[in-house]
C-alpha cells in the first residue's frame, strides 16, 4: 500500500511539474479555460531570450490570487470575454536576470518592439526595471482580455510596452481602447486586485498572503 501511495504521488508530481510550496497552485488546474501565453518562457519578451527560472510553460500563483482570478474569469465570460495571462509568479532569479540585462546598455536587440522611445539607461529610474518585483510574492499577474474566440482585445499597446501610453490613465489611445482597459480594470478591482499606475496589464491581490516574501523556486 505504501508503494502504491508513493507511486500515485510521483505520478501527480509528473503531471503538475513540481511540488509547490504551501499556498501556491497551478492556475490551469483551477481555471482550465484561461489562456496562457507565458512570454518569459520564450524569447518574445523585452530581453529577447528565455528568462532564468522559467523552466516550463506553466502558470503559478498563490491559492488566494488564483481563487480571486477564477471569479474574474467567471464574470467576464458572462460578458463575452475571457482572460489571457502573460506572467504570474516570477522567481527572484528572473528579476536578477532583468537587472543584469538592464545594466548591459549595449544589448538593445528588442528596443524597437518593447521600448522604442525610452533610453535603456533610464529604465531603472523610470520604474520599468527594479531589483524586487511583486510578482515574486506570488499574487501579481500580468493579464489581458480576449474575446469569445480567444483573440486579444485591443488595449492600445502591447503587453510589456515601456511607454506612458501603457499607463491605464493615458488618453492618447482611442475611446474603444480606453473602454477595453476599463472593463479589465473594473473586473479585477471587483474581486480584490489593485492596478499599477504605469501598466494596464499589471494587477496585485490586495490581501496577498505573502506580502513580504520574495520566492525563488523555479517555474516548472
ABEGO torsion letter per residue (X at the ends): XAAAAAAAAAAAAAAAGBBBBBGBBBAAAABAABBBBBAAABABBAAGBBBBGBABBBBBBBAAAAAAAAAAAAAAAAAGBBBBBABBBBBAAAAAAAAAAAABAABAAAAAAABAABBAAAAAAAGABBABBAAAAGABBBBBBBBAAGBBBBAGBBBGBBBAAABAABAABBAAAAAAAAAAAAAAAAAGBBBBAABAABBBBABBABAABBBABBBX
